[in-house]
Amino acid sequence: MAHDGIGQWLRRRFLAGFFVTVPLVISVAALVWIFGIIDNFTAPLATRLVGRAAPGVGILIMVLFVLAVGAVATNVIGRRILGRAEQVLTRVPVFKTIYLPVRQLVAAFSPDNEYGFKRVVMVEDERRGLVMGFLTKEFTVERGQGPEQLIAVYVPTNHLYLGDIKLYPRASAFYPDVTVEEGIRIFLTGGMSLPGKIKSGAP
């Protein structure tokens, strides 16, 4: 009996440690892998600037480059230049096929982008029941009954990069007190990170 008690204690502690360390190790390994790719990519430039191989300098160069691009992108003139450059590059067939979907996907997660996910929304669907998704657009449809207020909701079906676009009446939408970041986490965890209680947010 004592051996069973020790075995249970060890198993519980091991499982607790496993579920804590595995996500931590995977996250750290992913960061090291990404930083390694960036550092290797910018290594020749870093060697020229420093005069010798200096691990980590490539990361600093990339961070400064991203900050410089951000500074240009937020400037009126810089925005026009980047827009023209994008128009030229998107005329290249292969580049356009890869760049545009990736750009739209990345922009969807930006809270400052007018084409990104606005907020998390829940709607009663006749076929699927209560559906959670991301509000992407509010618009008006002119039909025989007069103008109708609709919303476009992106409902992920496979992680976040694949999903369906559903159109619902605006009045049927329920806006939970869940941020876009929390909504992304909910979908990535298969609903396991849903809070125990969801309240209604601002309409």
Stockholm file with secondary structure:
# STOCKHOLM 1.0

chainA/1-203         MAHDGIGQWLRRRFLAGFFVTVPLVISVAALVWIFGIIDNFTAPLATRLVGRAAPGVGILIMVLFVLAVGAVATNVIGRRILGRAEQVLTRVPVFKTIYLPVRQLVAAFSPDNEYGFKRVVMVEDERRGLVMGFLTKEFTVERGQGPEQLIAVYVPTNHLYLGDIKLYPRASAFYPDVTVEEGIRIFLTGGMSLPGKIKSGAP
#=GR chainA/1-203 SS CHHHHHHHHHHHHHHHHHHHHHHHHHHHHHHHHHHHHHHHHTHHHHHHHHSSCCTTHHHHHHHHHHHHHHHHHTSHHHHHHHHHHHHHHTTSHHHHHHHHHHHHHHHHTCTTCTTSCCEEEEEEETTTEEEEEEEEEEEEEEETTEEEEEEEEEEEEETTTEEEEEEEEGGGEECBSCCHHHHHHHHHTTTTTCCSCCCBCCC
#=GC SS_cons         CHHHHHHHHHHHHHHHHHHHHHHHHHHHHHHHHHHHHHHHHTHHHHHHHHSSCCTTHHHHHHHHHHHHHHHHHTSHHHHHHHHHHHHHHTTSHHHHHHHHHHHHHHHHTCTTCTTSCCEEEEEEETTTEEEEEEEEEEEEEEETTEEEEEEEEEEEEETTTEEEEEEEEGGGEECBSCCHHHHHHHHHTTTTTCCSCCCBCCC
//
